[in-house]
Amino acid sequence: MDRGVAKRLSEGALGPASQGGAVLFLGLALLLAITAGALSAAQTTSLELRMSRNSHDAALALRAADAALAEAEAWLETDGDPADPRVYAGGTRYGEGAAWRDQTVWAAHGQTAGMRLPGVVEAPRYLVEWVTTYLGTGLESLPGPLVDVFRVTATAVGSSRATVVRLQATFARTRDDGEVRRLSWAELDS
């Protein structure tokens, strides 16, 4: 190649003297953008994983508390007697103070559910409170049979003790035939 052409190429616009580190700067900027995108994606994935884990934990605790309510309902069908020592007879009427918030009531009358769900930290518990007894109205005979009303509060934790679910249901039990009807159901705030 001609010496003059080589000299012009080395001094031209595309020569090494005119680049001045632009390629290095663009390369670093591109790496910085890729790193920021990767960090953002990792943070989003981590957040979604925590949300999924918390949702699963809450569903597990809800299932355990519902199973404890079902166990208490089955117990009421066979042994639902307000005089039973497992029943808290000091149950409060609707709108009054909640006995389920009192830990001494749980210590004296709370029951640990017999079943154990896989994945939960501890077995759920339930508290049966006698609320009232009233005289029912029968279709064939007046007055009808006595009906006992019980409030059952179930508490359960999931795979973490930080996840607590409390359910409460009210049941009516007819004394003459032991028929149990669910009157209400609610999830309580912790």
N, C-alpha and C positions, 0 to 999 in steps of 0.2 A: 504494500500500500504506500502511497505517496506520503512523504513526510509532512507536507503541508496539510493534507487532509487529516492525518492523525492528530496534528497539533490543534486544528480547528475543532475536532471532535472532543478532545480533552478539555478545551476551554469553552465549549458550547453550552447551551441551556441544559442539556442532559448530562453534563459532565459531573464528576465528583465534587468539584469546587462549589457548584450551585445547589447541591442537595441539602447540605447543612443539617442533617439529622431528621429530615421530614419523615422518612420511612420508619425510623425508630420511634418517633413520636406517634405516628399513626398506628404502629404495631402495639405500642403500650396502651393507647386509647381503646383499641379494639379488645385487647385482653382485659382491660378494666370493665368495659361494657359486658363482656361475656361473664366475668366474675360476679358483677352486680346482678345479672339475670339469674345466674345459678344460685346465689345466696337468697334471692327473692323466692325462687321456686322451692328451695329447701325450707324456708321459713313458712311458706304457705302449706306445704305438705305436712310439716310438723304441727301446725295449727289444726289442720283438718284431721290429723290422726288423734290429737287430744280431744277434739270435739266428738269424734266417733267413739273413742274410749269412754268418755263421760256419758254419752247417750246409751251405750251398751250397759254401763254400770247402773244407770238410773232404771233401765228396763229390767235388769236383773233384780234390783231391790224392789221394784214394783211387783214383779212376779212372786217374790218371796213373801211380801206383805199380803198379797192377795191369797196366797196359799195358807197363811196363818189365819186370815179371816175365814176361809173355807173350813179349816180345822175347828175353829171356835164355833162356827155354825153347826157343824156335825156334833160337837160336844153338847150344844144347846138342845139338839134334837133328842139326845139320849139322857142327859143329866141336867138339863136346864132348870135348876132350882135356886131361887133367890137366897135360900138359907145355906147353900153350899159355901164352904169356906174359900173356895177359889173365886167366888163372885164378890166383887166389892159392892156391899149393900149401901154404902154411903153415896151412891151415884147421884149426881146433880141433875136437876131438871134442865130442860132446854133453855139456853141463854144464860145459865149460871156458870160459876167457875168450873173449869175443866179438871176433873180428877186425873186424867191421863197425863197432865203436866207435872203431877206430884210424884217424885221418885220414891217416896216412902210408900205410896199406894202400889206402885209397880213392885217394890221389894216384897210387900206382903201378899199381893193378890195376882201379880203378873205370872203368866204361864209361858214357858218356852215351848214353841211348836215342836212336835215330835219328828216332823220330816226335816230333811236337810237338802237344800238345793246345791248342786255343784257350782262352785265359783263364788259363793257368798262367804264373807269373813266369819259370820256367826249365824246361828239359827235365829229365825225371826221370833218375836215375842208378841203376845196379845194379852189384853186386859179386858175382862168382862165386868161391866157395871150394871147393876140393877137400877133401872130408872123409875119405873112405876108398875103398879098392877091395877088393871081396870076390869070392870064387869063388861064382858062382851055381849053383843046382842045375837041371839041364836034365831034361826029361821023357824024352828019348830017349837021352841020353848023360850019363853021370856022369864027371867033374864037368861042370858047365855052363859057360857063358861068364863072362868077367870082367865085373863090374858096378862102375861108378864112381858114387860118391855125391857130389853137389854141393849146396852150400847157396847159395842166391841171396838177397841182400838188396837190396831196391829202396827208394829214398827219393825222395820227391817233395814239392813245395810246391804250394800252391794259388795263388790270385790275390794272396795276401799271404805274405811270407816267414815270418810268424809261424805259419802253418799248415803243419806238416810231418807227413807220414804215412810210416811205414816198414813194409814188408811183407817177410816172409821165407818162403821155401819151400824144401823139400828135394826133390831130384830124383835118381832112379836112372837111369843110362844104361847099357844093355847094349852092350858093345864090339863084338860081332860084327854086330849089325844096326842099331845106333844108336837103338834104341827108348828113349824117355824116358818115365818114369812119375813123376808127382808123388806124393811120400810124405807131405808135410805142408805146412801153410800156416798162418801166424799174422801178426797185426798186432802190431808191437813198440811198446813204450812208448818215447817219446823220451827 
